[in-house]
Amino acid sequence: MASYHFRCKDIGMSCDFRISGKSAEELLPDIAEHAKSAHGIEEIDDQLKQKVGSAIKKRIF
Ligand SMILES: [Zn+2]
């Protein structure tokens, strides 16, 4: 089974937020919510989306 992990640090934020889930798509809404509440980013544009996408790491158990 695979799991997907994202850390805010991986996109250069000095922030300890981390999240994991069963798919990369599942993480995106929560990342967007965090970006908004913690970093004041109202909308994730394509550039940031790509950055986030490449920072999400897959782990297989
Ligand atoms: Zn953060």
PDB file of the backbone (N, CA, C, O) and the ligand in Angstrom, with CONECT records:
HET     ZN  A 101       1
ATOM      1  N   MET A   1       0.836  -1.198   0.000  1.00  0.00           N
ATOM      2  CA  MET A   1       0.000   0.000   0.000  1.00  0.00           C
ATOM      3  C   MET A   1       0.876   1.256   0.000  1.00  0.00           C
ATOM      4  O   MET A   1       1.888   1.330   0.697  1.00  0.00           O
ATOM      5  N   ALA A   2       0.472   2.207  -0.776  1.00  0.00           N
ATOM      6  CA  ALA A   2       1.248   3.438  -0.879  1.00  0.00           C
ATOM      7  C   ALA A   2       0.592   4.553  -0.077  1.00  0.00           C
ATOM      8  O   ALA A   2      -0.627   4.599   0.084  1.00  0.00           O
ATOM      9  N   SER A   3       1.423   5.435   0.412  1.00  0.00           N
ATOM     10  CA  SER A   3       0.892   6.633   1.045  1.00  0.00           C
ATOM     11  C   SER A   3       1.660   7.834   0.524  1.00  0.00           C
ATOM     12  O   SER A   3       2.796   7.721   0.063  1.00  0.00           O
ATOM     13  N   TYR A   4       1.014   8.981   0.610  1.00  0.00           N
ATOM     14  CA  TYR A   4       1.592  10.198   0.046  1.00  0.00           C
ATOM     15  C   TYR A   4       1.817  11.207   1.157  1.00  0.00           C
ATOM     16  O   TYR A   4       0.969  11.412   2.025  1.00  0.00           O
ATOM     17  N   HIS A   5       2.965  11.821   1.104  1.00  0.00           N
ATOM     18  CA  HIS A   5       3.358  12.713   2.181  1.00  0.00           C
ATOM     19  C   HIS A   5       3.781  14.077   1.634  1.00  0.00           C
ATOM     20  O   HIS A   5       4.468  14.185   0.618  1.00  0.00           O
ATOM     21  N   PHE A   6       3.347  15.102   2.346  1.00  0.00           N
ATOM     22  CA  PHE A   6       3.742  16.456   1.974  1.00  0.00           C
ATOM     23  C   PHE A   6       4.212  17.198   3.212  1.00  0.00           C
ATOM     24  O   PHE A   6       3.590  17.128   4.273  1.00  0.00           O
ATOM     25  N   ARG A   7       5.308  17.904   3.060  1.00  0.00           N
ATOM     26  CA  ARG A   7       5.792  18.768   4.134  1.00  0.00           C
ATOM     27  C   ARG A   7       5.951  20.174   3.587  1.00  0.00           C
ATOM     28  O   ARG A   7       6.511  20.381   2.511  1.00  0.00           O
ATOM     29  N   CYS A   8       5.455  21.124   4.339  1.00  0.00           N
ATOM     30  CA  CYS A   8       5.560  22.525   3.931  1.00  0.00           C
ATOM     31  C   CYS A   8       7.018  22.924   3.715  1.00  0.00           C
ATOM     32  O   CYS A   8       7.328  23.716   2.825  1.00  0.00           O
ATOM     33  N   LYS A   9       7.888  22.381   4.518  1.00  0.00           N
ATOM     34  CA  LYS A   9       9.333  22.654   4.403  1.00  0.00           C
ATOM     35  C   LYS A   9       9.851  22.364   3.000  1.00  0.00           C
ATOM     36  O   LYS A   9      10.758  23.035   2.508  1.00  0.00           O
ATOM     37  N   ASP A  10       9.262  21.354   2.362  1.00  0.00           N
ATOM     38  CA  ASP A  10       9.751  20.926   1.053  1.00  0.00           C
ATOM     39  C   ASP A  10       9.490  21.956  -0.044  1.00  0.00           C
ATOM     40  O   ASP A  10      10.099  21.895  -1.112  1.00  0.00           O
ATOM     41  N   ILE A  11       8.596  22.892   0.214  1.00  0.00           N
ATOM     42  CA  ILE A  11       8.421  23.963  -0.770  1.00  0.00           C
ATOM     43  C   ILE A  11       9.017  25.278  -0.254  1.00  0.00           C
ATOM     44  O   ILE A  11       8.677  26.364  -0.723  1.00  0.00           O
ATOM     45  N   GLY A  12       9.907  25.146   0.717  1.00  0.00           N
ATOM     46  CA  GLY A  12      10.677  26.296   1.152  1.00  0.00           C
ATOM     47  C   GLY A  12      10.042  27.144   2.234  1.00  0.00           C
ATOM     48  O   GLY A  12      10.524  28.237   2.533  1.00  0.00           O
ATOM     49  N   MET A  13       8.961  26.648   2.827  1.00  0.00           N
ATOM     50  CA  MET A  13       8.331  27.386   3.916  1.00  0.00           C
ATOM     51  C   MET A  13       9.011  27.004   5.232  1.00  0.00           C
ATOM     52  O   MET A  13       9.384  25.848   5.437  1.00  0.00           O
ATOM     53  N   SER A  14       9.166  27.981   6.113  1.00  0.00           N
ATOM     54  CA  SER A  14       9.681  27.648   7.435  1.00  0.00           C
ATOM     55  C   SER A  14       8.498  27.341   8.339  1.00  0.00           C
ATOM     56  O   SER A  14       8.047  28.183   9.115  1.00  0.00           O
ATOM     57  N   CYS A  15       8.014  26.124   8.217  1.00  0.00           N
ATOM     58  CA  CYS A  15       6.741  25.749   8.799  1.00  0.00           C
ATOM     59  C   CYS A  15       6.772  24.244   9.015  1.00  0.00           C
ATOM     60  O   CYS A  15       7.306  23.507   8.186  1.00  0.00           O
ATOM     61  N   ASP A  16       6.207  23.787  10.113  1.00  0.00           N
ATOM     62  CA  ASP A  16       6.286  22.362  10.429  1.00  0.00           C
ATOM     63  C   ASP A  16       5.073  21.563   9.980  1.00  0.00           C
ATOM     64  O   ASP A  16       4.901  20.407  10.366  1.00  0.00           O
ATOM     65  N   PHE A  17       4.245  22.181   9.170  1.00  0.00           N
ATOM     66  CA  PHE A  17       3.049  21.484   8.698  1.00  0.00           C
ATOM     67  C   PHE A  17       3.421  20.272   7.854  1.00  0.00           C
ATOM     68  O   PHE A  17       4.256  20.354   6.954  1.00  0.00           O
ATOM     69  N   ARG A  18       2.790  19.161   8.161  1.00  0.00           N
ATOM     70  CA  ARG A  18       2.956  17.972   7.333  1.00  0.00           C
ATOM     71  C   ARG A  18       1.635  17.228   7.262  1.00  0.00           C
ATOM     72  O   ARG A  18       0.802  17.303   8.166  1.00  0.00           O
ATOM     73  N   ILE A  19       1.472  16.517   6.172  1.00  0.00           N
ATOM     74  CA  ILE A  19       0.204  15.844   5.973  1.00  0.00           C
ATOM     75  C   ILE A  19       0.459  14.591   5.147  1.00  0.00           C
ATOM     76  O   ILE A  19       1.384  14.544   4.336  1.00  0.00           O
ATOM     77  N   SER A  20      -0.365  13.586   5.362  1.00  0.00           N
ATOM     78  CA  SER A  20      -0.239  12.389   4.541  1.00  0.00           C
ATOM     79  C   SER A  20      -1.615  11.840   4.221  1.00  0.00           C
ATOM     80  O   SER A  20      -2.590  12.113   4.921  1.00  0.00           O
ATOM     81  N   GLY A  21      -1.677  11.062   3.151  1.00  0.00           N
ATOM     82  CA  GLY A  21      -2.951  10.502   2.733  1.00  0.00           C
ATOM     83  C   GLY A  21      -2.745   9.386   1.729  1.00  0.00           C
ATOM     84  O   GLY A  21      -1.617   9.018   1.398  1.00  0.00           O
ATOM     85  N   LYS A  22      -3.862   8.855   1.251  1.00  0.00           N
ATOM     86  CA  LYS A  22      -3.801   7.699   0.357  1.00  0.00           C
ATOM     87  C   LYS A  22      -3.542   8.074  -1.091  1.00  0.00           C
ATOM     88  O   LYS A  22      -3.137   7.230  -1.891  1.00  0.00           O
ATOM     89  N   SER A  23      -3.774   9.336  -1.432  1.00  0.00           N
ATOM     90  CA  SER A  23      -3.486   9.774  -2.798  1.00  0.00           C
ATOM     91  C   SER A  23      -3.041  11.227  -2.769  1.00  0.00           C
ATOM     92  O   SER A  23      -3.340  11.967  -1.831  1.00  0.00           O
ATOM     93  N   ALA A  24      -2.318  11.623  -3.817  1.00  0.00           N
ATOM     94  CA  ALA A  24      -1.834  12.999  -3.885  1.00  0.00           C
ATOM     95  C   ALA A  24      -3.018  13.955  -3.992  1.00  0.00           C
ATOM     96  O   ALA A  24      -2.998  15.044  -3.418  1.00  0.00           O
ATOM     97  N   GLU A  25      -4.044  13.544  -4.726  1.00  0.00           N
ATOM     98  CA  GLU A  25      -5.230  14.385  -4.924  1.00  0.00           C
ATOM     99  C   GLU A  25      -5.930  14.662  -3.600  1.00  0.00           C
ATOM    100  O   GLU A  25      -6.471  15.744  -3.373  1.00  0.00           O
ATOM    101  N   GLU A  26      -5.903  13.654  -2.732  1.00  0.00           N
ATOM    102  CA  GLU A  26      -6.555  13.780  -1.443  1.00  0.00           C
ATOM    103  C   GLU A  26      -5.901  14.854  -0.589  1.00  0.00           C
ATOM    104  O   GLU A  26      -6.556  15.482   0.243  1.00  0.00           O
ATOM    105  N   LEU A  27      -4.609  15.061  -0.798  1.00  0.00           N
ATOM    106  CA  LEU A  27      -3.874  16.021   0.025  1.00  0.00           C
ATOM    107  C   LEU A  27      -4.130  17.468  -0.383  1.00  0.00           C
ATOM    108  O   LEU A  27      -4.085  18.377   0.445  1.00  0.00           O
ATOM    109  N   LEU A  28      -4.398  17.664  -1.667  1.00  0.00           N
ATOM    110  CA  LEU A  28      -4.442  19.032  -2.192  1.00  0.00           C
ATOM    111  C   LEU A  28      -5.423  19.970  -1.488  1.00  0.00           C
ATOM    112  O   LEU A  28      -5.057  21.101  -1.169  1.00  0.00           O
ATOM    113  N   PRO A  29      -6.669  19.527  -1.237  1.00  0.00           N
ATOM    114  CA  PRO A  29      -7.591  20.454  -0.551  1.00  0.00           C
ATOM    115  C   PRO A  29      -7.096  20.862   0.836  1.00  0.00           C
ATOM    116  O   PRO A  29      -7.257  22.011   1.248  1.00  0.00           O
ATOM    117  N   ASP A  30      -6.493  19.911   1.551  1.00  0.00           N
ATOM    118  CA  ASP A  30      -5.989  20.224   2.883  1.00  0.00           C
ATOM    119  C   ASP A  30      -4.759  21.123   2.820  1.00  0.00           C
ATOM    120  O   ASP A  30      -4.566  21.985   3.677  1.00  0.00           O
ATOM    121  N   ILE A  31      -3.938  20.919   1.810  1.00  0.00           N
ATOM    122  CA  ILE A  31      -2.781  21.793   1.611  1.00  0.00           C
ATOM    123  C   ILE A  31      -3.251  23.201   1.280  1.00  0.00           C
ATOM    124  O   ILE A  31      -2.706  24.183   1.784  1.00  0.00           O
ATOM    125  N   ALA A  32      -4.268  23.292   0.430  1.00  0.00           N
ATOM    126  CA  ALA A  32      -4.824  24.598   0.063  1.00  0.00           C
ATOM    127  C   ALA A  32      -5.384  25.300   1.292  1.00  0.00           C
ATOM    128  O   ALA A  32      -5.194  26.503   1.469  1.00  0.00           O
ATOM    129  N   GLU A  33      -6.068  24.549   2.131  1.00  0.00           N
ATOM    130  CA  GLU A  33      -6.647  25.094   3.353  1.00  0.00           C
ATOM    131  C   GLU A  33      -5.549  25.601   4.288  1.00  0.00           C
ATOM    132  O   GLU A  33      -5.660  26.674   4.882  1.00  0.00           O
ATOM    133  N   HIS A  34      -4.496  24.809   4.400  1.00  0.00           N
ATOM    134  CA  HIS A  34      -3.371  25.199   5.248  1.00  0.00           C
ATOM    135  C   HIS A  34      -2.675  26.439   4.688  1.00  0.00           C
ATOM    136  O   HIS A  34      -2.328  27.357   5.430  1.00  0.00           O
ATOM    137  N   ALA A  35      -2.480  26.453   3.381  1.00  0.00           N
ATOM    138  CA  ALA A  35      -1.805  27.588   2.744  1.00  0.00           C
ATOM    139  C   ALA A  35      -2.577  28.876   3.025  1.00  0.00           C
ATOM    140  O   ALA A  35      -1.992  29.938   3.240  1.00  0.00           O
ATOM    141  N   LYS A  36      -3.888  28.756   3.019  1.00  0.00           N
ATOM    142  CA  LYS A  36      -4.750  29.910   3.253  1.00  0.00           C
ATOM    143  C   LYS A  36      -4.694  30.371   4.707  1.00  0.00           C
ATOM    144  O   LYS A  36      -4.477  31.550   4.987  1.00  0.00           O
ATOM    145  N   SER A  37      -4.891  29.429   5.627  1.00  0.00           N
ATOM    146  CA  SER A  37      -4.987  29.816   7.034  1.00  0.00           C
ATOM    147  C   SER A  37      -3.626  30.146   7.641  1.00  0.00           C
ATOM    148  O   SER A  37      -3.529  31.026   8.496  1.00  0.00           O
ATOM    149  N   ALA A  38      -2.573  29.447   7.206  1.00  0.00           N
ATOM    150  CA  ALA A  38      -1.268  29.650   7.832  1.00  0.00           C
ATOM    151  C   ALA A  38      -0.380  30.629   7.074  1.00  0.00           C
ATOM    152  O   ALA A  38       0.464  31.295   7.673  1.00  0.00           O
ATOM    153  N   HIS A  39      -0.566  30.719   5.764  1.00  0.00           N
ATOM    154  CA  HIS A  39       0.361  31.525   4.967  1.00  0.00           C
ATOM    155  C   HIS A  39      -0.322  32.647   4.202  1.00  0.00           C
ATOM    156  O   HIS A  39       0.335  33.402   3.485  1.00  0.00           O
ATOM    157  N   GLY A  40      -1.642  32.763   4.351  1.00  0.00           N
ATOM    158  CA  GLY A  40      -2.359  33.844   3.691  1.00  0.00           C
ATOM    159  C   GLY A  40      -2.397  33.723   2.177  1.00  0.00           C
ATOM    160  O   GLY A  40      -2.605  34.709   1.470  1.00  0.00           O
ATOM    161  N   ILE A  41      -2.192  32.494   1.680  1.00  0.00           N
ATOM    162  CA  ILE A  41      -2.265  32.276   0.239  1.00  0.00           C
ATOM    163  C   ILE A  41      -3.721  31.945  -0.120  1.00  0.00           C
ATOM    164  O   ILE A  41      -4.222  30.862   0.185  1.00  0.00           O
ATOM    165  N   GLU A  42      -4.372  32.892  -0.765  1.00  0.00           N
ATOM    166  CA  GLU A  42      -5.801  32.739  -1.039  1.00  0.00           C
ATOM    167  C   GLU A  42      -6.071  31.685  -2.103  1.00  0.00           C
ATOM    168  O   GLU A  42      -7.045  30.935  -2.034  1.00  0.00           O
ATOM    169  N   GLU A  43      -5.190  31.652  -3.074  1.00  0.00           N
ATOM    170  CA  GLU A  43      -5.436  30.731  -4.167  1.00  0.00           C
ATOM    171  C   GLU A  43      -4.125  30.086  -4.617  1.00  0.00           C
ATOM    172  O   GLU A  43      -3.102  30.758  -4.753  1.00  0.00           O
ATOM    173  N   ILE A  44      -4.173  28.794  -4.839  1.00  0.00           N
ATOM    174  CA  ILE A  44      -2.979  28.097  -5.315  1.00  0.00           C
ATOM    175  C   ILE A  44      -2.962  28.158  -6.835  1.00  0.00           C
ATOM    176  O   ILE A  44      -3.792  27.537  -7.498  1.00  0.00           O
ATOM    177  N   ASP A  45      -2.023  28.901  -7.379  1.00  0.00           N
ATOM    178  CA  ASP A  45      -1.938  28.998  -8.838  1.00  0.00           C
ATOM    179  C   ASP A  45      -1.181  27.796  -9.404  1.00  0.00           C
ATOM    180  O   ASP A  45      -0.681  26.952  -8.660  1.00  0.00           O
ATOM    181  N   ASP A  46      -1.107  27.738 -10.730  1.00  0.00           N
ATOM    182  CA  ASP A  46      -0.517  26.568 -11.383  1.00  0.00           C
ATOM    183  C   ASP A  46       0.935  26.337 -10.985  1.00  0.00           C
ATOM    184  O   ASP A  46       1.384  25.201 -10.829  1.00  0.00           O
ATOM    185  N   GLN A  47       1.657  27.444 -10.824  1.00  0.00           N
ATOM    186  CA  GLN A  47       3.071  27.339 -10.458  1.00  0.00           C
ATOM    187  C   GLN A  47       3.231  26.698  -9.083  1.00  0.00           C
ATOM    188  O   GLN A  47       4.071  25.820  -8.884  1.00  0.00           O
ATOM    189  N   LEU A  48       2.412  27.152  -8.141  1.00  0.00           N
ATOM    190  CA  LEU A  48       2.485  26.620  -6.782  1.00  0.00           C
ATOM    191  C   LEU A  48       1.980  25.179  -6.744  1.00  0.00           C
ATOM    192  O   LEU A  48       2.499  24.337  -6.011  1.00  0.00           O
ATOM    193  N   LYS A  49       0.968  24.925  -7.541  1.00  0.00           N
ATOM    194  CA  LYS A  49       0.411  23.582  -7.630  1.00  0.00           C
ATOM    195  C   LYS A  49       1.478  22.588  -8.094  1.00  0.00           C
ATOM    196  O   LYS A  49       1.580  21.478  -7.572  1.00  0.00           O
ATOM    197  N   GLN A  50       2.269  23.008  -9.081  1.00  0.00           N
ATOM    198  CA  GLN A  50       3.349  22.162  -9.588  1.00  0.00           C
ATOM    199  C   GLN A  50       4.407  21.927  -8.520  1.00  0.00           C
ATOM    200  O   GLN A  50       4.917  20.819  -8.353  1.00  0.00           O
ATOM    201  N   LYS A  51       4.716  22.988  -7.812  1.00  0.00           N
ATOM    202  CA  LYS A  51       5.702  22.917  -6.746  1.00  0.00           C
ATOM    203  C   LYS A  51       5.239  21.939  -5.660  1.00  0.00           C
ATOM    204  O   LYS A  51       5.991  21.079  -5.202  1.00  0.00           O
ATOM    205  N   VAL A  52       3.986  22.104  -5.271  1.00  0.00           N
ATOM    206  CA  VAL A  52       3.402  21.221  -4.268  1.00  0.00           C
ATOM    207  C   VAL A  52       3.376  19.779  -4.787  1.00  0.00           C
ATOM    208  O   VAL A  52       3.719  18.838  -4.072  1.00  0.00           O
ATOM    209  N   GLY A  53       2.961  19.635  -6.043  1.00  0.00           N
ATOM    210  CA  GLY A  53       2.870  18.306  -6.647  1.00  0.00           C
ATOM    211  C   GLY A  53       4.201  17.574  -6.645  1.00  0.00           C
ATOM    212  O   GLY A  53       4.258  16.374  -6.379  1.00  0.00           O
ATOM    213  N   SER A  54       5.275  18.306  -6.943  1.00  0.00           N
ATOM    214  CA  SER A  54       6.575  17.645  -6.991  1.00  0.00           C
ATOM    215  C   SER A  54       7.155  17.448  -5.597  1.00  0.00           C
ATOM    216  O   SER A  54       8.104  16.685  -5.421  1.00  0.00           O
ATOM    217  N   ALA A  55       6.586  18.133  -4.605  1.00  0.00           N
ATOM    218  CA  ALA A  55       7.070  17.966  -3.229  1.00  0.00           C
ATOM    219  C   ALA A  55       6.363  16.823  -2.519  1.00  0.00           C
ATOM    220  O   ALA A  55       6.817  16.362  -1.472  1.00  0.00           O
ATOM    221  N   ILE A  56       5.258  16.366  -3.083  1.00  0.00           N
ATOM    222  CA  ILE A  56       4.542  15.241  -2.481  1.00  0.00           C
ATOM    223  C   ILE A  56       5.320  13.956  -2.759  1.00  0.00           C
ATOM    224  O   ILE A  56       5.609  13.623  -3.908  1.00  0.00           O
ATOM    225  N   LYS A  57       5.647  13.250  -1.696  1.00  0.00           N
ATOM    226  CA  LYS A  57       6.446  12.030  -1.848  1.00  0.00           C
ATOM    227  C   LYS A  57       5.605  10.780  -1.602  1.00  0.00           C
ATOM    228  O   LYS A  57       4.780  10.708  -0.691  1.00  0.00           O
ATOM    229  N   LYS A  58       5.858   9.818  -2.453  1.00  0.00           N
ATOM    230  CA  LYS A  58       5.141   8.558  -2.340  1.00  0.00           C
ATOM    231  C   LYS A  58       5.965   7.568  -1.531  1.00  0.00           C
ATOM    232  O   LYS A  58       7.169   7.414  -1.738  1.00  0.00           O
ATOM    233  N   ARG A  59       5.295   6.913  -0.619  1.00  0.00           N
ATOM    234  CA  ARG A  59       5.991   5.871   0.142  1.00  0.00           C
ATOM    235  C   ARG A  59       5.228   4.575   0.033  1.00  0.00           C
ATOM    236  O   ARG A  59       4.000   4.545   0.124  1.00  0.00           O
ATOM    237  N   ILE A  60       5.962   3.518  -0.162  1.00  0.00           N
ATOM    238  CA  ILE A  60       5.318   2.210  -0.270  1.00  0.00           C
ATOM    239  C   ILE A  60       5.724   1.342   0.909  1.00  0.00           C
ATOM    240  O   ILE A  60       6.900   1.204   1.243  1.00  0.00           O
ATOM    241  N   PHE A  61       4.711   0.771   1.517  1.00  0.00           N
ATOM    242  CA  PHE A  61       4.971  -0.072   2.679  1.00  0.00           C
ATOM    243  C   PHE A  61       4.946  -1.546   2.303  1.00  0.00           C
ATOM    244  O   PHE A  61       5.146  -2.405   3.161  1.00  0.00           O
TER     245      PHE A  61
HETATM  246 ZN    ZN A 101       2.919  25.747   6.101  1.00  0.00          ZN2+
END
